[in-house]
């Protein structure tokens, strides 16, 4: 299910950030089912920190929950965040390093309608890590996820796993291989690592493979030469992304030049980019904040995708008849919907009135050549705007379809602005 959309000012800030940093083109597999709701009740939609939890295997730890202001009229998306070794992020949740501040993970997820739950590893011996005793820690998190789904109405097709360093290792090496059945869709964003599984991977459902895009973000200088332990996060990220790609998942790896293992201040903005690519739609009240650019303007490189060029802020859509590609309004036969499609320089907006009784409406944009495509969807009806925010290349022709449940109700092509 799509999450809450940004206010107009915040959306402009996010678009400006995307043009500063550049975006990898995401090859997205088609969603195959409507959103799944857990219908959970009883847990407060409020912000609470250092909440205790004990799993059925006897492991105990704590978690934070940030649910204040999340709409309760539909199932909510969930961001599970796993700290790096040492647990600094968890112990300092208000720090702008990762979770806190207007550009942190919590604010960026909340403005898009996601409940955010950072989890502290149950490890208590020596250095605090997720990857030591990783299989048992995965059991702990699976139990916690069950508890959250019982207490909140969670959209199981919109669960995002976000980790840093040891937390990234935990996601790709232990939790996802062992407990992929707990998730129906969403995505992963792992920073500073994320290697191949270290437990036997259970079979991945075809629906999950199609609806769980996986993103690696590891600085190009994070190669073990600048840290005391010699950990080569770039190599782990390359191996991990290649392994999951071989299983059929959509993967991409960003390796910004000049960045090492310290990614302070980047976590929320990078996560926001991927949330916006895959699920923004329904607006809820939120505080408008300015996005903070990532620490380098150097274009990220990817192992499986291409990167769109950085540029200045996109001009407003042109609506005059002198520029035919800027606004295309269809006057379709009865079997086809009326809608207005307005390209931007690196995206497109589809304004459509969705009839009552429609379960899912998808705006899908595909490359005229090659496997690239990206989509946005909604499960609501009435007047809606479906936006591809910043995944497209300037001055490029794309094909598109408008899909209502299992039927195509509109199609054509458009060209992005120069």
Order of alpha helices (4+ residues) and beta strands (2+ residues): beta-alpha-beta-beta-beta-alpha-alpha-beta-alpha-beta-alpha-alpha-beta-alpha-beta-alpha-beta-alpha-beta-beta-beta-beta-beta-beta-beta-beta-beta
